[in-house]
Amino acid sequence: CPCALGLATPMSLMVGIGKGAENGILIRSGEALQTAQSIKTVVLDKTGTITKGKPELTNVIVAAQQSILSDELLRLAASVETVSEHPLAEAIVEGARAKGLALSKPEAFEAIPGHGVTATVDGRKVALGNLKMLKRLNVDLGDLEAKSETLANDGKTPMFAAVDGKAAGIIAVADTVKEDSKEAIAALHQMGIEVVMITGDNRRTAEAIARQVGLDRVLAEVLPEDKAHNVHLLQAEGKKVAMVGDGINDAPALAQADVGLAIGTGTDVAIEASDITLIKGSLKGVVTAIEVSRATMRNIKQNLVGAFIYNVLGVPIAMGVLFPFFGVLLSPLLAGAAMAFSSVTVVSNANRLRGFRPKFSAK
């Protein structure tokens, strides 16, 4: 009966997508559910995905040759960051306000993606960014570069500050790793999946975070516009790649990946560009999504085998293949019953998926 064959795949997909929803995973299409089972590499954005995305101010270091006070350096930097949309900017602003510093409105603000920001505050030209940016501005950093490496080794993100064209100091922030990130990454490893972190942070900071959670590979100092290209390079290695992110700058990479998974607590743009949304924002959802996909594909194969068995056995008997040897003919009544039972078998097997329990159950 062709009915059973027609039901084999859509019934399993319907139950599988429902099972994902029960566990806080919104799967947009059957295609995404089917592709997820063959994922070999998962690429994780750092900020807001591996980490909580709520960095805090940790250090304000003034350059040895500067007479500026640490609070004044922080005030100038925070004033610039008041109009920045970068996740680290909020940490600097909140750190300054916690100290009771009065912030000024910046003028001539300019954000340089992947590098930093510049602006004029109270008539002083302030630049705040990474090593590449300060070197591009021809700022002599002196011993600040060595100090930044120490901070980076501790998993902090150091940002160099220059005032009126001269190195003024370092402002460092740190983002806390989510409690379940390490456990989720370990589970992905057990499933035979390579886990890669991609970030715009400097390599030392990125590798410090990677050590904390047990990552295989780190792609550091990647500009926002290059994330999708890096995903493409991984695909060029012959791998099925999933991308997990939460920000606007992750959207192109989410679209480029074979399966894009957006953190539900992230931006609308990222969610729109993704194939799967993890409502709870936990990396455990990535594990569950792949588990549901694999269970669904196994179920589909079982359905197809079951449907074919009825047809492979039933059709020849109905044609009378046994009659010359045993004088047996298939009664039309039995043929009709077998036809109906084949569909019942497929539907019943698909409903077995409802009893599936993922490693990290939402309940």
C-alpha positions in Angstrom: 0.0 0.0 0.0 1.5 3.4 -1.0 -0.3 5.0 2.0 2.2 3.5 4.4 5.1 4.7 2.4 3.6 8.2 2.2 3.1 8.3 6.0 6.6 6.9 6.9 8.5 10.2 6.8 6.0 12.9 7.6 4.6 11.1 10.7 8.1 10.8 12.2 9.0 14.4 11.4 5.8 15.6 13.0 6.4 13.7 16.2 10.1 14.6 16.2 9.4 18.4 15.9 6.9 18.1 18.7 9.4 16.3 20.8 11.9 19.1 20.2 9.3 21.7 21.3 8.7 19.8 24.5 12.3 20.2 25.3 12.5 23.9 24.5 13.7 23.5 20.9 11.8 25.1 18.1 12.6 23.4 14.8 11.5 25.5 11.7 11.4 22.7 9.1 11.7 19.0 8.6 14.8 19.6 6.5 16.6 21.1 9.4 15.6 18.2 11.6 16.9 15.7 9.0 20.2 17.6 8.5 21.0 17.9 12.2 21.6 14.2 12.5 24.6 14.3 10.2 26.4 17.2 11.9 30.1 16.6 12.4 31.2 20.0 13.6 29.5 22.5 15.9 30.8 26.1 15.8 30.0 28.2 18.9 30.1 31.9 19.2 31.7 32.9 22.5 29.9 35.9 23.9 26.3 35.0 25.0 26.6 31.4 23.8 29.4 29.8 25.7 29.5 32.6 28.2 26.7 34.5 29.9 27.1 37.5 27.7 27.2 39.8 30.7 30.8 40.8 31.2 32.0 42.8 34.2 34.7 45.3 34.6 37.7 43.7 36.3 40.8 46.0 35.8 41.8 49.6 35.1 45.5 49.9 34.5 47.1 53.3 33.9 50.2 53.4 31.7 53.4 54.1 33.6 54.2 57.3 31.6 50.7 58.8 32.2 49.7 61.2 34.9 46.0 60.5 34.4 44.2 58.9 37.3 42.5 55.5 36.9 39.1 56.9 37.6 39.5 59.6 35.0 40.7 57.0 32.5 37.6 54.9 33.2 35.4 57.9 33.0 36.7 58.9 29.6 36.4 55.3 28.3 32.9 54.8 29.7 31.8 58.1 28.2 32.8 56.8 24.7 31.1 53.5 25.3 27.7 55.0 26.3 26.7 55.1 22.6 28.4 51.8 21.7 26.3 48.7 21.0 29.1 46.2 21.8 28.4 43.8 24.7 31.6 44.8 26.4 30.6 48.5 26.3 27.8 48.0 28.9 30.3 46.4 31.3 32.6 49.4 31.2 29.7 51.9 31.5 28.2 50.0 34.5 31.6 49.7 36.1 32.0 53.5 35.9 28.6 54.3 37.2 29.1 51.9 40.1 32.0 54.1 41.1 29.8 57.1 40.9 31.7 58.7 38.0 29.9 61.4 36.0 29.9 60.5 32.3 30.0 63.0 29.5 28.3 62.9 26.1 30.8 61.8 23.4 31.2 63.6 20.1 32.4 62.4 16.7 31.8 58.8 17.8 33.0 56.1 15.4 32.8 52.3 15.8 35.3 50.3 13.8 33.9 46.7 13.6 36.2 44.1 15.1 38.7 46.8 16.3 37.2 49.3 18.7 35.7 52.8 19.0 36.9 56.4 18.9 35.3 59.7 20.1 35.9 63.1 21.5 35.1 63.5 25.2 35.4 66.9 26.9 37.7 68.0 24.1 40.0 65.0 24.4 40.4 62.4 21.7 39.8 59.0 23.1 40.4 55.6 21.4 39.5 52.3 22.9 40.1 49.0 21.2 42.3 46.0 20.6 46.0 45.8 19.8 45.4 46.0 16.0 43.5 49.3 16.3 46.0 51.0 18.5 48.9 49.9 16.3 46.9 51.2 13.3 46.7 54.6 15.1 50.5 54.5 15.6 50.2 54.5 19.4 53.3 53.4 21.3 52.0 50.9 23.9 55.2 50.5 25.9 54.8 47.8 28.5 51.0 47.7 28.2 51.2 44.9 25.6 52.9 42.6 28.1 50.4 43.5 30.8 47.5 42.7 28.4 48.9 39.2 27.8 48.8 38.5 31.5 45.2 39.6 31.6 44.3 37.6 28.5 45.9 34.4 30.1 43.4 34.8 32.9 40.5 34.8 30.5 39.9 38.5 30.6 39.4 40.8 27.6 41.9 43.7 27.7 41.1 46.9 25.8 43.8 49.4 25.1 42.9 53.1 25.8 44.6 56.1 24.1 44.0 59.7 25.0 45.1 62.5 22.6 47.2 60.0 20.6 49.1 58.6 23.6 48.7 55.2 25.3 46.7 55.8 28.5 46.2 52.3 29.9 44.2 49.1 29.8 40.6 48.5 30.7 39.8 44.8 31.2 36.5 43.0 31.4 35.6 39.3 31.9 32.6 37.3 30.8 31.6 34.3 33.0 31.2 30.9 31.4 27.6 29.5 31.6 27.4 26.8 34.3 26.3 24.1 31.8 28.6 24.9 28.8 31.4 22.5 29.8 28.9 19.6 30.4 27.2 20.3 27.0 30.5 20.4 25.1 31.6 17.1 26.8 28.3 15.5 25.6 28.9 16.7 22.1 32.4 15.1 22.2 30.8 11.8 23.3 28.6 12.0 20.2 31.7 12.2 18.0 31.2 15.9 17.2 34.1 18.4 16.9 33.4 21.6 18.8 34.9 24.9 17.6 34.7 28.3 19.2 34.7 31.5 17.0 35.2 34.9 18.5 36.6 38.4 17.8 38.5 38.3 21.1 42.3 38.0 21.1 43.8 34.5 20.9 45.0 34.4 24.5 41.6 35.3 26.0 39.9 32.9 23.6 42.2 30.0 24.5 41.8 30.6 28.2 38.0 30.2 27.8 38.5 27.2 25.6 40.6 25.5 28.3 37.8 26.1 30.8 35.2 24.3 28.8 37.3 21.7 26.9 37.1 22.9 23.3 38.8 21.2 20.4 39.6 24.3 18.3 39.6 28.1 18.5 39.1 30.6 15.8 40.1 33.9 17.4 40.3 37.5 16.3 37.7 36.9 13.6 36.0 40.0 12.3 32.2 39.9 12.4 31.9 39.9 8.6 34.4 36.9 8.4 32.4 34.5 10.6 30.4 33.2 7.6 33.6 32.7 5.6 35.1 30.7 8.4 32.0 28.5 8.5 32.4 28.0 4.7 36.0 27.0 5.1 34.9 24.3 7.6 32.3 23.1 5.1 35.0 23.0 2.4 36.7 20.3 4.6 33.7 18.1 3.8 32.0 18.5 7.1 28.4 19.1 7.9 28.6 22.3 10.1 26.1 23.7 12.7 26.6 27.3 13.9 25.3 28.4 17.3 25.0 32.2 18.0 22.9 34.9 19.5 24.0 38.3 18.0 23.3 40.3 14.9 26.9 39.7 13.7 26.2 35.9 13.9 23.3 36.0 11.4 25.3 35.5 8.2 27.2 32.6 9.7 23.9 31.1 10.9 22.6 31.3 7.4 25.8 29.9 5.9 25.9 26.8 8.2 24.1 23.6 7.2 22.1 24.0 10.4 21.9 27.4 12.2 20.9 27.3 15.9 20.0 30.6 17.6 20.0 31.2 21.3 16.5 32.2 22.2 17.7 35.0 24.5 19.6 36.6 21.6 18.6 39.1 18.9 15.6 38.8 16.6 17.9 38.9 13.6 19.9 35.9 14.7 16.7 34.0 15.5 15.2 34.8 12.1 18.4 33.6 10.3 18.4 30.3 12.1 16.8 26.9 11.4 16.5 26.0 15.1 15.9 28.2 18.1 17.0 27.1 21.6 14.4 28.8 23.8 16.3 28.4 27.1 19.7 29.7 25.8 21.6 26.7 27.1 24.1 24.7 25.0 22.4 21.6 26.3 19.8 22.4 23.7 22.3 21.7 21.0 22.9 18.2 22.3 19.1 17.6 22.6 18.4 18.9 19.1 21.0 16.5 17.6 19.7 13.6 19.7 16.1 14.3 18.6 17.2 14.5 15.0 19.1 11.1 15.2 16.2 9.4 17.0 13.8 10.8 14.3 15.9 9.6 11.4 16.2 6.1 13.0 12.4 6.1 13.3 11.9 7.1 9.7 14.2 4.2 8.6 12.2 1.8 10.7 8.9 3.1 9.2 10.2 2.7 5.6 11.4 -0.9 6.3 8.1 -1.8 7.9 6.1 -0.3 5.0 8.3 -2.0 2.4 8.0 -5.4 4.1 4.2 -5.3 3.8 4.5 -4.4 0.1 7.4 -6.8 -0.8 5.6 -9.7 0.8 2.0 -8.8 0.2 2.1 -7.8 -3.5 3.7 -11.1 -4.8 1.3 -13.2 -2.7 -1.7 -11.2 -4.1 -0.4 -11.8 -7.6 -0.5 -15.6 -6.9 3.1 -16.4 -6.7 2.4 -19.1 -4.1 -0.5 -20.7 -6.0 1.6 -23.0 -8.2 3.4 -24.4 -5.2 0.9 -24.4 -2.4 -2.4 -23.6 -4.0 -2.6 -20.5 -1.8 -4.3 -17.3 -2.9 -4.6 -14.1 -0.9 -8.2 -13.3 0.0 -9.1 -9.7 -0.9 -10.3 -9.4 2.7 -6.9 -10.2 4.0 -5.2 -8.0 1.4 -7.3 -5.1 2.6 -6.6 -5.8 6.2 -2.8 -6.0 5.5 -3.1 -2.7 3.6 -4.7 -1.0 6.6 -2.4 -2.7 9.1 0.7 -1.4 7.3 -0.4 2.1 7.8 -1.3 1.4 11.5 2.2 -0.1 11.9 3.9 3.1 10.6 1.8 5.4 12.7 2.3 3.3 15.8 6.1 3.2 15.3 6.2 7.0 14.7 4.3 7.5 18.0 7.1 5.5 19.8 9.1 8.7 19.5 6.9 10.3 22.1 8.6 8.1 24.6 12.1 9.4 23.6 14.1 10.9 26.5 17.1 13.1 25.7 20.2 13.2 27.8 19.3 16.6 29.1 15.6 16.4 29.6 13.7 19.7 30.0 11.5 18.2 32.6 
